[in-house]
């Protein structure tokens, strides 16, 4: 939990930030708040685009259900992170961001926009997906739909499997309000009558342990399991049979609720001697940090709602009244429980190079570019595995941000250390929601003799780098992998990312210096090719934008095409506005939050922004600068966000091989600019409009075209 010392430090930092950002703005028209959208509201709008996939009848039905659940889970994470930050800004009186929206005003707008999203989510579920699933024999049954036989089975299930693990708590002076775990399912029960001790019953809380399944599959009836699959929500079962927990008393109401808490761990790294120990202490209390949202059954009496808000110290604009299960995202379990490939995206087999059994030989022939998930992650796994086994490999250095529970990469690194190789791993303990997993990962690596580095105080290490040092004859050669995504086999099948494997000596030297800096805390570096935050990456982006501006002002073509997950860094946006004013043609593919505005006369006439939402999560970051006919192309681990460019260790790496660069440009940029199926174009009023084929234009999906290439 947060210590008083940490809280004091956090308050001091907030005050410093307030003084630093409240200085009078320079008289620069490009600093006008009207030129910038709000990041939080833009992030909420992204989830409407995700929900649109659930509403699209051309998407396979179970995939539509999955997209609905993704939008719900994204909203949870929004409140855990962004919602908590806004309430923190209100508490400490922090100034608004570049958009000028005061935190107190913003929190109300967040409520209104999020309420619209919630309403749309439940309408999609009840009016579109649930009936369509029922037509396919996948029935999500409400209480009034249970047959007598199903009701008997569920009553027995409640008595045998659920009731033994429940601990209802009646509220009185001896039983204060219990601690409620973040995002857990709970039921508030209104009681009438006296209990065994003569106490008048008024209200009780029933908490559903996480060991209980949130979706319960009913047994087959009359052997129809091949045609029908019946499911119920745990919340429905609790509401139906909760009276059995209170014999002799009358239940006047049972209303489910869920509270979302701030999940951002705050550790003042300047004040701790051991980051791992400090994070372990913080993780113990993460599930009980400050509440930011209350979801509750819309039928719950207002006085009970008010009582819950008071208990969680929440204002009225933090409540969301729900007509249905408060944990709708849990219905995603049906996706895995039902084996209906006809209702899912078709399976595909990613490409694997024929030379995968000899990765060092393959890379010696020239740079290797992989476009995940269309290209398998296998070559990356094989490169590390073969390095662990190769007696000529002397050292392996790697950054790990997210790896997954069962990681072949970690196994290979441990094997390499046991074979006597020098293995150094930079484990980012502060990878959000993976902190506990990464602590365990670090322990496992250290136990095997791997040198583990926890990164740099105050800066998350988000760069994705692998360096292998191999003896070849009388010299040493460096082999490098650089990527836009994590070293995670699971996300490599679901996210679009680029991997570059190279033996280029200059790039190898750059990566070596960065690892040396991370482990040895060396002074700032002079790199030949890579850009690195927090040192050269931000300025490197600005320099390249300004170079295009200079070309345009001199009458030469100016062109920028960039793809990323999010954009909010003010200096970069001002540079883009200046480039647009000079005549530079700018196309940005920004998946999520974008605080730059398009279509402003005289400011952003030449800027176009689109978001692509499809089967795979768009995750690669690619920056292409025309440079008057000799273009620069970079791939990166960084978005154009303040945190990535200024407060993290990130890298951007050039794609120097002409064929590889052409492929990145074609597959990662031009493809997405041509998409008229899954793309959304940012409008001048801040809304997004779904792209549609023009007259006589064929339908084109960037992701589908890349899948089609697998079978060409």
N, C-alpha and C positions, 0 to 999 in steps of 0.2 A: 504494500500500500504506500501511498505518497507520504513521506515524512514531513514534519513541520519545516525542516531545513530545505527540502526540495520545494515545498510550497512557497516559502519565502523567496527562494531564488527565482521561481517561476514568475512571481509577482514583480520582482525587480526587473526581469527581462521584459515583461509586458510593459512596464513603465518606460523602459528604455526605448522599446519599439514605438511607443506612442509619441515620445519626444522626437524620435528620428523621423517619423513619417508625418508629423504635424507641422513641419516647417513650411513657410509660405511657398506655394508652387510658383515656378518661373512662368513668366508670361509666354507660354508656348501653346499655340492653339491646338497642337496635337496632344496636349494633356487634358483637354476638355473631357470631363466624365461622360458626356453624351456619346463619345466615340468608343466606349467600352461597355461590354455586357458584363453581367455578374456571373462569376464562376459557378456558384452554387445553383443558381437558377438554370444555367446552361447545362449543368450536370443532370439536373432533374429532367430537362427536356430530352436528353439523350435516352433516358429510360422510356419515354414515350415512343421513341424510334425502335427500341427493343420490343416493346409491347406490340408495336405494329406488325412485327413478325408473327406474333401469336394470333393476330387478327387476320392474317393473310391466308385465304383459303387455298392458295397455291402451294403453301408449305405443308409438308406431311403432318398429319394430325398430332401424333405424339411429340413431334418437334415443336409444334405450336404450343403444346402444354409446357414443354421445357423452356421455351422463350418466355412464357408467362412467369414461370418460376424464377427465371434469371432476372426479370424486371423486379420481382418482389425481393429477391436476395440483394440486388443492387441497391434497392431503396433502404433495406436494413443497413447495409454498409455506409450508405450516404449519411444516415442519421448517426451511426456509430462514430464516423470521422468528421464529415463536414458539419453536420448539425451540432456536434459537440464543440467544434471550433467556433461556430457563430455564437453559441451561448457563452463560451469563454471570452469572446471579444466584447460581448455585452457586459459581462461581469467586470472586466478590467478596463472598460471604457476605451477600447482600441478604436482607431480611426478607420474609416472605410477604405476599401481597395481602390484601384484606379477608376472603377465605375461610379464612385461617390455615394453608394447606397449605404446608409448608416446601418449598423448591425441590428438595432432595434426595429427598423423598418424591414430589413431583410428577413428577419425571423418570421414575421407575419406573412410575407410573400412566399416564403418556403412552405409555410403551413397550407396556404391556399393552393399552391401548385401541387404539393404532395397529395393534398386531399383530392384534387382532380385526378391524379394518377391512380390513387387507391380506388376511387370510384370506377375508373375505367378498367382496372385490373379485375375487380369483382364482376363487373358487367360482362367482361370478356369470358370469364369462367362460367358464369351461370347462364348467360344467354347464347354463347357460341360454343365453347369447348365442351362443357358438360353434356349438352344434348347431342353434339356430334360424336362424342366418345360413346354415349349410350347407344347410338345407332350402330356402332361397331362392336357392341357387346361389352364395352368397358364401362361399368356403371359405378358412379360415385354416389352412393345412396345417402339421402337425408333420412332423419328419424321416421318421418311419416311414410317413407317408402319401404321400411323394413317389413318383411313378411313375419308371420307368427313364428315360423321356424327360425328365421334369422334373429328375431328378438330373443328367443330362448337361448340360442347359441351365444349371442353377445352378452346376455345376462350371466351365463356360466363363465364366459371368458372374463368378464369383469370380476366375478367373484374369485376365479382361480388365478388369473394372471395379473390383474390390475390392482384390485383392492389390497392384496397383501403388501404391496410396496408403497401404498399411500399413507400419509400421515396428516390427516386433516387437523387444522388448528383453529379452534374457536377463539375469537378475539375478546379478551377482557383484560382487566389490570394485571392478571398473572400471566397472560399470554399476549404480549404486544405483537404488533404487525411483524410477520417474519421477513427475513431477507429474501428478496426475489431475484433470482439469477437472470442475467441478461438474456433476452429473447426466449425465455422458458414459457411453457404453457401453464396457465394457472386458471382456477375457477373461483370466483367469489360466490359464496352460497348464502342466501338470506333464509334464516331459520325462524321458526315460531314454536313456542313450547319450552318445557324445562328438561334439562338433561338429568342424568342419574344422580347428580349431586345437588339438584334443585336450582341450578343456575339457569336464568332465562337466556335462551338463545337469540342472538341478533344477527351475527355475521360470522362466517368462517371462511378460511382460505384453504383450498386444496391445490397443492403443487404437484405437477406431473413430472416425476423424475425423468431424466434424459434416457434412462435405460428402457423406457417404454416406447414402442413404435408409434409414430404419429399417424401412420396409415395402416389400417388393419384389413387384411384380405379375408373375406368370408369364404367358408368352404363351398366347394362345388355343390350344386343342387341337381340331383338326378343325372349325374355324370355329364353335365353340360360344360365342363371346364374348358373344353376346346373352343366353345363359342362365346361363353360369358365369363366375365371377370368382375366380381362385385367387391367394392371397397367401401370402408367408412373411415371417417376421421376419428382419431382418439378423442378429440374434444366433444364430438357428438355422443360417444359412449359415456364419457364422464358426466355430461349433462343429463343423460337419460337415466343413469343408475346412481347418481351421487347421493340420493336419499338413503341408500343402503349403508352409507357411512354414518348416518345420524338416526339410528333406530329410536322410535318413540317421539320424534320431532317432525314437524311439517316443514318441507322445503317450499318456500314461496318464490324462489327464483335461483337460478344458477347461471352465472354469466362469465364467460371466459374472458381473460385479458392477458396481455403481454406487455412487458416494459422493455424498451431498448435503452441501453446505457452507452455512455461515451467509452469507446474501446481504445482510445489513443493512449499508449503507455508513456508516462512522463518520467524520464530519468535524467537528472542533472549530471551529465557525465563529468563535469568539472569537479563535482563534489563526491565522486565515488572512486574507491580504489580498485574495484573489480566490477566491470560492467556486467559480466555473466551473473554474479551473485545479486546485483541490484535488479536485473531484469527478472530473475527468479522470484524475488520478493514482490515485484510489481505484478507478475503474472498470477500470483496467489489471489490477488484482489481484483483482477480485471473484470470478472463477471459481476462485480458489485460496485463498479464506479458510478459516477453521477448519472442519473436518469435523464434522458433527452426526449423520449417519446412514450406515450401510453396508447396502446390499441385496446379497444374494449367493445364488447357486444353492444350494438346500438340500442338494445332493449333494456340495458341496465339503467336503473333509476338514477336521476341526476345527482341526488344527494350521495349515492355510493360513488359515482364518478368523482365528485368533488372531494370525497374522503380519500380516494386513491391518489388524486392529484396532490392533495396536501401531504400525504404520506411520502410521496416520491419527490416532493418539493418542486413540482412542475406547474407552470402557468396554464391557463385555459387553452392557449394556442399550441399546446403540446399533445392534445388528445385527438385521436382519430377513431370515430365510431364505425364499427365494422358490421356489415350484414353478411355473416358467414364465418368460417374459421379464421381466427386471428393469425394463424401460421399457414397461410395459403401456399407458401413456397414449399411446404413439405409434401405437397401432392406430386412433386417431381419423382418421388419414389415409384409411382406407377409406371414411369418411363422404363425403369429397369425391371419391374415385376412382370410386365406384360411382354411376352415374346411375339411381337408383331412387326417383323421387318418391313412389311408393306406400309406401315404407318410411320416409318422413320426414313431419314435420308439414306440413300443407297450406300452400302459399304464400298470402300475403295482401297486399293493397294498402292501405297506411295512408292516412288522410284527409289531404287538402291543401286549405286554404281557397281558394275561387275567386279571392279578392282577393290572392293571393300575389305578383302582379306589381307591387303597389303597397303595400308593407308599411307605409310611413309613414302613408298614408291609412287603412289598416286599423286601426292602433294608435290613431290620432286618434279613431276612432269609439268606442273603449272598450278595456279590457284584453283581451288575447288569451291564452288558456290552451291549452297543448298537453299532451296526455298521451301520451308516447312509450311503446312503439313504435306505438300505435294511431293516433296523429297523427304525421305525417311530421316529420322534422327539417328538411325543406326550408324552411319559413318562417324558421327561424333562419339558415340559410345565405343565404337571399335577403335578409334584413334586413342582414346584413353586406356582402353583395355590392352591394346597392343603395346602402348608405352609402358604399362605396368609390367608386362612380360618380357619386353625387349632388353637384353643385357647391355645393349649400347646406350640405353637411355639413362642419363645420370640424374636428371632433376625434372620435377613436374611442379608447376605453380598454377593455381586456379582460384578464381573467385566463385563463391557459391551464395546465391541469394534465396532461391527456392529450388528444392530438389525432389520433393515427394517423399512419401514414407519409405518405400522400397526403391532404393536408387542403385542402379548398376554402376554409376559413376563413383559413388562413395565406396562401393565394394572394390572397384579397381584402384582407387587411391590408397585404400588400406592395404591392398595386395602389394602395391608398389612400395609402400613404406616398409612392409615386412620383408621385402626382397632387398632392402638396404638402399633404396633410392632416396634422394633428398626430396621430400614432398612438403610443400607449403600451401596451405589453403587459407584464403581470406573468407571467413564466414561472417556474413552480415547478420548479427543477432537481432537487429531491429527491423527485419523484413516483416511488415505488418501482417498480423494473424499467423505468421509462421515462426514467431519468436520461440515458442516452446519446442517446436520441432528442430529449430536450428541450434538451440542449446543442447539437445540430445545428440544432434549431429556432431557438434564440436567436441562433446565428451567422447563420442565413439572414435572420432579421428585421433584425438589426443592419446587415447588409450592404445592406439595402434602405432604410435610413434610419429604421427604427422605433426608438423609444426603448424599450429593454428593461430591465425591473427584475426583479431576482432575489428579490423578496420581502423578508422581515424576518428578521434573524439570530435563529436559535433557534425560529422559528415557520414551519411549512409554510403556504403560502397555498393553502388548499383550497377557498375560496369560488369560486362560479361566477357571474361578473358580466360584463356588457357594458354600456357607456355610450356613447351616440352624441349628440353636440352638433350641433344643426342650426339654421341661421338660417331663421326664418320671419317675413317682413316685417321689422319693426323690433326683434324680440325673438329670443331664443335659446330653443329648447325641447330638453329632454333626453328621449331615448328609452332605455329600459332593458330588458335581458333578464336575468332571474335564473332559475337552474335548480338542480335537485337532482342533476343528472348532469353529465358532462364534455362538452366541446365536441368530441365524437368521433362522426362519422356512423355508424361501425360499431356502437358500443355503443348508439346511439340506436335500432337495430333489434333489439337483444337485451336491453336493460335497460328496466325500467319507471321512468320519471322524469317529473317535471312541469317545464314551462317556462312562465314568465310574462313576457309582453312588455307594457310599460306606458309611458305618458307622464305618469303621476302626478307632479306637481312635487315633492311631499315625498319620495317614494321616489327620484326622480332626484337630489334634493339629498343624500339620505343616501348614495347610491352614489358621487356625486361626492366627498363628504368622505372616504369610505373609500379611494378611489383616491388622493386627495391625501395621505392618511396613508401609504399603501403606498409611494408614489414619493418623497414629501418628508419622511418620518419625522416627521410632525406629532404634537402632543400628543393624548392621549385625546379622543374626540369625544363630542358630545351629538347622538344621532340621534333623529329623530322616530318612525320606524317600525321600522327594521331592528334586530335584535339582532346583536351582533358579538362573537365570541371573539377574543382572550382577555379581553375587557373586560366586556360586558354579557350575553353569551349564557348562560353558566352560571347567573348569578344570575337572569336572566330566566326560565329554565326553573323554577328553584326557587320564584321568586315566584308563578308561575302554578299550580304544584302546591299551594303553601301557600294560595293564594286559594281553590282548590277545597276544601281541608281546612277552611278557615274557614267556607265556605258549609255544608258538611256538619255542622259542629259547631253551627251556628246553626239547624239543622233544614231547610235548603234542599237541593235536589239538588246533589250533587257528581259530576262526570263528567269523565273523561279518556280519550281514545282517541288513541293515538300509534303511528306506524309508523316503523321504522328498520332498519338493518342489524345493529346490535349495541348492547348495553347493559352497562356495567360501572362507571359512575361512582358511588362510594359515597354521596356526599351526595344525589344524585338518588334513588338507591334507598332511602335512609333516609327521604327526603321522601315517596316513594311508599308506603312502609310506614306512615308516620304518616297519610297520607291514607286508606289502606285502614282503619286502625284507627278513623278518624273516620266511616267509612261511604261514602267516595267510591268509586264504581264505576269500575274501571280496566281497560281492555282495551288490551293492547300486542301489536302484530304485529312481532316481532323475527326477521328472517330467520336470522341466524347465532348468534353467541355471546350468551348472556343469563345473567348471574350472579345475577340476582334469583330468589328461590324463591317459588313459589306454594303456596297451600293450607296455610300454616302457621297453626294456630288462634290467633286473636287478633292476628295480625300481617299476613298477606296473604290473608285470607279473600275479600277483594273484588277481588283482582287476578287477571286471566286473561292468559296469554301464549300466543301461537301463532306458528308459523313456517309460511310458505307457500313451497313449492318446486314450480315448474312449468316450463313451456316457456321463459318469460322470467325473467331474474334480477331479483328484487325489489330495487329500489335506491332508490326515493324515500323521503324522510324527511318525515313529515307529523305535526303535533302539533295536536290539537283539545282545547280546554278549554271546558267547558260554560258557565262563568261565569254561572250562574243565569239562563239564557235569552238572554244576549247573548254568544254564543261567540266565542272567539279561535281563529283557524286560521292556522298558520304552515307554510310549506314551508322546507326547509333543506338545506344541503350537509353538515350535521353529524349524526353519530350521538351517542347519549348515552354516549360513551366519555370517559375522562379526557383522552386526547390531543386529541379534537375540541373539547371544551368549555374546556380550560385551556391547551393547548400548540399551537394552530393558529389561523390566521386563517380564520374561518368566518363565514357569515351565516345568519340565519333571517329570512325575509321574510313579512309578513302578506299574505294574499289578501283584499284589501279589497272588490273587486267581489262583490256578493252572489251573482250567478249563478255566477261562477267558484268562489267559496268553496263553494257548494252542490255543485258538480260534483266538486271535490276531495274533499269529505266523503263523497259518495256513491260515487265511483269508486275513490278511494284508501283509504278506511277501511271504510265499511259493507259494501262488496263483499267485502272480505277477512274480515270477521267472519262473513259468511254462507257462506263457502267450506266445503264438506264433501267436496271431492275432492282438493285439493292441500294442505290445511292439516294441521298437526301441533300438538296441544295439549300444553303443558308440564304435567307431572304433579307432585304434591307430592314424589315421590321423586327428581325431577330428570330422569326419562325423558320421552320424547315419545310420545304416542299418536296414531295417524293418525285424523283426523276422518272420520266416516262419517255418511251421512244417517240421521236419526232415523226412527222408525216413521211412515209416511205422508208423509215429507219427500222432496221431489224432490232429485235430485243437482244440485249447483251448484258451478261453478268460476269464481272471480273473473276469471281471465285469459280463459277461454273466453267468458264473458259479454261482456267488453269487445271481443273479436274479433267476436262475433255482432253487436254494435252497429254494426260497420262496414257490415254488409249489411242492416241493418234499414230 
